[in-house]
Amino acid sequence: MTATSSVKAPASGDGGQARLEWKEVKTSGNDALAVRASKKLKSDELLITSWAGAVLRLELDRVPLWRGNHVAVKQLADDFSRYLYLPRLRDSEVLAQAIADGLTLTSWTQDSFAYADGWDEQSQRYRGLQIGRRIQVSLDGGGLLVKPAVAQAQFAADQDEQNKRTTGNGGSESKEEGFKGARNGEAETSTGKTIPPEPPKARRFHGSVTLNPVRLGRDAADIANEIVQHLLKQPGARVEVTLEIQAEIPTGATEDLTRTVSENCRTLKFRNFDFEEE
């Protein structure tokens, strides 16, 4: 069994005290109960064992989980362990890996976030602000996830200041371009790290696989969990799954078999189906 809740966002201050509603989840198969329950929870996304950084960004914006222009990594870990209406992660390591994945995305301005070691109240700027590389994420430290637009503004301001010091022209070049190298699709951070332009993105996916008819339920569940759910999580994605059945019956189909299968096909809304003599 699993619990669902209708409580509001963490930022609303209700403390997650709303009434819980319990929902019964049925399992099937011949495996041990714990194995069946685990598979069912994963296939229904009630237990997440791996997560993409882009999906974490969607959750940050949806609730929202941001606290102003950033959110502490430690606070985020607390949110996911406390609020039942958030995706149920297997453990804190899943969150840490999602953050690390998001920081490597070249499309970070649209799909993920930046990372900072902390916020300096006196200078009103982020310390150790960075993007574009994988880091070791600590959920117990003082790290912050920063909104992309805010991070871009600090990068641009740092570049403008650097241009003033090096060219003595009042930073006119920086104001014109925003990021250094912006005209050719590149940007440079305050540490001198060049951010390459985004490579062309694949827009379509297709795949086909032969399933074992004896273990159809298990194989279909694995495909739904490992392939389909990842595609569905992409913003605006449209996913269509078609099941094609071909059967050869050497002894010939009986009248009872033909009637039963045809009626079931109509009930299950098959687009087309037929029995053939040859």
HELIX and SHEET records of a PDB file:
HELIX    1   1 PRO A   10  SER A   12  5                                   3    
HELIX    2   2 LEU A   33  SER A   43  1                                  11    
HELIX    3   3 GLY A   53  ARG A   62  1                                  10    
HELIX    4   4 VAL A   73  ARG A   82  1                                  10    
HELIX    5   5 SER A   92  LEU A  103  1                                  12    
HELIX    6   6 TRP A  108  ASP A  111  1                                   4    
HELIX    7   7 PRO A  148  THR A  167  1                                  20    
HELIX    8   8 SER A  172  GLU A  177  1                                   6    
HELIX    9   9 ALA A  182  ASN A  184  5                                   3    
HELIX   10  10 PRO A  213  ARG A  215  5                                   3    
HELIX   11  11 LEU A  216  ILE A  223  1                                   8    
HELIX   12  12 ALA A  224  VAL A  228  3                                   5    
HELIX   13  13 GLN A  229  LEU A  232  1                                   4    
HELIX   14  14 GLU A  255  THR A  267  1                                  13    
SHEET    1   A 2 THR A   2  SER A   5  0                                        
SHEET    2   A 2 LEU A  20  LYS A  23 -1                                        
SHEET    1   B 3 HIS A  70  ALA A  72  0                                        
SHEET    2   B 3 LEU A 144  VAL A 146 -1                                        
SHEET    3   B 3 ALA A 114  ALA A 116 -1                                        
SHEET    1   C 2 GLY A 118  ASP A 120  0                                        
SHEET    2   C 2 ARG A 125  ARG A 127 -1                                        
SHEET    1   D 2 ALA A 187  GLU A 188  0                                        
SHEET    2   D 2 THR A 194  ILE A 195 -1                                        
END                                                                             
